[in-house]
Amino acid sequence: MPEPPRSAYPSLRPPGGPSKREAPGPNESRRRRLATAVAASSRPNRNMDNRQSPRRDADQPVIVTELDSTEPAQSAHLTNFSTHGLGLFLEKPLPVGAPVKVEWATTLLLGEVIYCVAREGRCVAGLRLVDALYDTDAINRSGD
């Protein structure tokens, strides 16, 4: 009789396979949520109809800086945004996977380039947001 497949996380499975279902430990539900979030974020080719949250249209100038590059910051145009991402029109392309900083009015956004394609003489990029700092003017004033 073939041996059952071993778990990638041996500590989660008792030796010899599961004999009875035990109550989940304090970190079990957290592990499950984390595994689900990682699996969801690593799905390839997530299309526009399968977004985590709805996009809102925008028409705002922004400044974009590629953080792993010596290239200077470039002016760009914010076309849409959501709690998890944003869309931009750029003059120069950004490499997919590049970490970027986006300065938008009094908000500083950090993200990762998910796609960047040439379209009608400019580049269209989509970013996945990683972090945000809001009301940077108030932060600057508090340091005075």
C-alpha positions in Angstrom: 0.0 0.0 0.0 1.5 3.4 -1.0 2.4 5.8 1.8 0.1 8.9 2.0 1.7 12.2 0.9 3.5 14.0 3.6 2.5 17.5 4.6 4.8 20.4 3.6 4.5 21.5 7.2 5.2 18.3 9.3 4.4 20.1 12.6 0.8 20.5 11.4 0.3 16.7 10.9 0.8 14.2 13.7 3.2 11.3 12.9 1.5 8.5 11.0 -1.2 10.7 9.6 -4.3 12.3 11.2 -5.9 9.9 13.6 -8.6 12.2 14.9 -9.5 15.8 14.3 -8.1 18.0 17.1 -9.4 21.5 17.9 -7.3 24.1 15.9 -4.5 25.7 17.9 -4.4 29.4 18.5 -2.4 30.1 15.3 -4.2 27.6 13.1 -6.9 30.0 11.9 -4.3 32.7 11.4 -2.2 30.2 9.3 -5.2 29.3 7.2 -6.1 33.0 6.6 -2.4 33.8 5.7 -2.2 30.8 3.3 -5.5 31.9 1.7 -4.2 35.5 1.3 -0.9 34.4 -0.2 -2.6 32.1 -2.6 -5.0 34.8 -3.7 -2.3 37.4 -4.2 -0.1 35.0 -6.3 -2.8 34.1 -8.8 -1.5 34.9 -12.3 -3.5 37.0 -14.8 -6.1 38.4 -12.4 -8.4 40.2 -14.8 -10.2 43.5 -14.4 -13.5 41.8 -13.6 -11.9 39.9 -10.7 -10.6 42.8 -8.6 -10.4 42.7 -4.8 -12.2 46.1 -4.6 -13.9 48.4 -7.1 -11.8 51.0 -8.9 -12.8 54.7 -8.9 -12.0 57.0 -11.8 -9.5 59.7 -11.3 -7.9 62.5 -13.3 -5.0 63.7 -11.2 -1.3 64.5 -11.7 1.2 62.4 -9.7 5.0 61.9 -9.4 6.3 58.4 -9.7 9.7 57.2 -8.5 11.1 53.8 -9.3 12.8 52.9 -6.0 15.3 50.4 -7.3 16.6 52.7 -10.0 18.8 55.8 -10.4 16.3 57.2 -13.0 14.8 60.5 -11.8 11.2 60.7 -10.8 8.7 61.1 -13.6 5.4 63.0 -13.9 2.4 60.7 -14.5 -1.3 60.8 -14.6 -3.5 58.8 -12.1 -6.5 57.4 -14.1 -8.1 55.2 -11.4 -7.6 53.8 -7.9 -8.9 51.4 -5.3 -7.9 50.3 -1.8 -5.6 47.7 -3.4 -4.2 49.3 -6.6 -4.1 52.1 -9.1 -3.8 52.9 -12.8 -1.4 55.3 -14.3 -0.5 56.9 -17.7 3.3 57.4 -17.9 5.8 58.8 -20.4 8.4 56.1 -19.7 7.8 52.5 -19.0 8.4 50.9 -15.6 9.6 47.3 -15.2 7.1 44.8 -14.0 7.8 43.9 -10.4 9.5 47.2 -9.7 8.8 48.9 -6.3 7.6 52.4 -6.8 6.7 55.5 -4.8 3.7 57.6 -6.0 3.3 61.1 -4.6 -0.4 62.1 -5.0 -1.4 65.5 -3.5 -0.8 65.0 0.3 -0.6 61.2 0.0 2.5 59.0 -0.4 1.8 55.5 -1.9 4.2 52.6 -2.1 3.4 49.8 -4.6 4.6 47.3 -7.1 4.2 47.4 -10.9 1.9 44.6 -12.0 1.8 45.5 -15.7 3.1 48.2 -17.9 2.2 48.3 -21.6 2.7 50.9 -24.4 -0.5 52.3 -25.7 -1.1 55.3 -28.0 2.3 56.9 -27.5 2.5 56.5 -23.7 2.6 53.7 -21.1 -0.3 52.4 -19.2 0.7 50.8 -15.8 -1.2 49.1 -13.0 0.2 49.1 -9.5 -0.6 46.9 -6.5 -0.5 49.0 -3.4 1.7 47.9 -0.5 1.4 50.9 1.9 0.2 54.4 2.1 0.9 57.5 4.2 -1.9 60.1 4.2 -1.9 63.8 5.0 1.8 64.3 4.6 1.4 68.1 5.0 0.2 67.6 8.6 3.2 65.4 9.3 5.6 68.0 7.8 3.9 70.7 9.9 4.2 68.7 13.1 8.0 68.5 12.6 8.4 72.3 12.6 
